[in-house]
Structure formats: C-alpha cells, structure tokens
Amino acid sequence: MNPAKIARFGDSERYFICPICHDALHLDGTSLRCADRHTFDIAKQGYVNLMPAAKQSPFYNKESFANRARILEAGYYDHIRDAVLDAIPSAADFAGPYSGERPAILDVGCGEGFYSRAVQRANPQVDVLAFDISKDSIQQAAREDTGMAVKWFVGNLADLPVRDGAIDCVLDVFSPINTAEFHRVMKDDAVVVKVVPGTHHDEQLRELAREQLRNTDYSNEHVIEQFCGHFDVLSMRTVSQTLAMPPADVRTFAHMTPLLFNADIDALDLTQISELTIEARIIVARK
C-alpha cells in the first residue's frame, strides 16, 4: 500500500475513538487499534471502516454514487461548492489557542467526497475528516483522492467515532443533523456550515414528476428552524443557478437525485427538461 494512504492516519489518537469501547485509536502498522485491541484495517483505497456493521440504503449504491460523481464533475454544483469554500474561511476562523496543532474540519455524510476534496485542496493547512455510512461512497471518495490527504472513514452519525471536542468546523452538505453529536465533537468555539436545498432546487423535475410525488410543495424551512434552534447563526445566504443540461445529463440527474428515489423515472418524459435549477441555502453558525 502507498505509504501516504497510511500516513494520513498517523495522528489518529487526536481524532478517532473505537466504535466498540470508545477508547482512543492509534495507528499500528496498517490498522487503527485501541488499548482493548479492537482493530480496524486501513483499506487499499485509503479509508478505514469504523462502522463494520453498517447497512446502507438500497438507493445509495455504487451506481447512485457514480451518477452523482458524473453530475458533480460536469460542474452543475460548482456554484454551491464555491459558496461552501467561501464560508469555510470565515466559519473556520479558528480563534482559540491551538498550540500549533492543525485545525480540523469534519464533513458529515460526505458521499463521494466532492466537497471534502475541494475543502482540503483550498485549505491544505487543515485536517479534513470525512465520513459516510455508505461503504461504497467512501471507497469511491478515497479512490478519487489523488492528494491522499483526507482522513476517510465509514461512520455512524448517531454515534460518531470521533473524540469529544476534537473538531473546529463541521461541514454538513445536504445531510441530516444530529445536534447532540455535533455539539459533542465540536470545540467550544467551533462552527458549523450547513447546506440545505433551496425552495427552487430541482423545480423543473419536481413539476414533471408532480403526480408521483407525495409532497408537491418543497420547503426545508422546518430543517432550518430546527438547526437555528440549536446553534447561533452568523450568516445565511442563498445561491442559485439555472443551467442548461443535455438529455444524457438530465437522465443521469434523475437517477441520482433523492427527489425521485420512489418515482417511476421511466414514466417521465425527461425530454421536456432542458435546464435545471440548482439552489441551496448556506448557513454558518457557531456552537
């Protein structure tokens, strides 16, 4: 195995705890191991599975993440990625005394790693930890990480294998919130960057599939209200672009978006769509 794939976990005791006994994990050869000898091997792709019994949704499989990667690499979400990168420096203006230690950003539900890799490239002085419950997505994310710098792991949002107070900034892009776990792993002056789909997100597809959707109105205000009730909001902005999209990408997008997970996509006349609105709310808040 490439030594760099292992070296990124060299300071694991700073961040990781055993998902079984919650003791600190240390790098031992090509594995992470705790004092009770619970052992988690670093995979050849450069990630570690800290949730061995993870069961992923059938909607989130290799094909789903490959479709997501194609859409992301085509640039349709670049304006959201750029807004996230703009938020990170102000959000991660690490004010506390860190004794020379590298600040840490935790990407929650990172999927195929699009945002994690971008954040790490833009902030090489920061440790980026990124996890998802899906082993397929983490394998893909680690495989695409040519810089071999992000600490990729399979993990459970309900019981994060991360030390108390270890994280300076939590990044949550279109993923669920676990307030208790966020607060536990964040330092006292840490911040969180939360990205929520906007009101007009995917509105062309939603209109086309209206008869198949359970809820025709699309709002995430309840998610935002819940989030704002547990964090001190520093800023909030909406980023939105309506982009031309060729038929092949429309079909790929339709098979990728959670919006249509329970829809009969073959019954939709996707030729009616030639553009899609990609919109998100970017919220920066403090613990």
Disulfide bonds with the S-S distance in Angstrom:
none
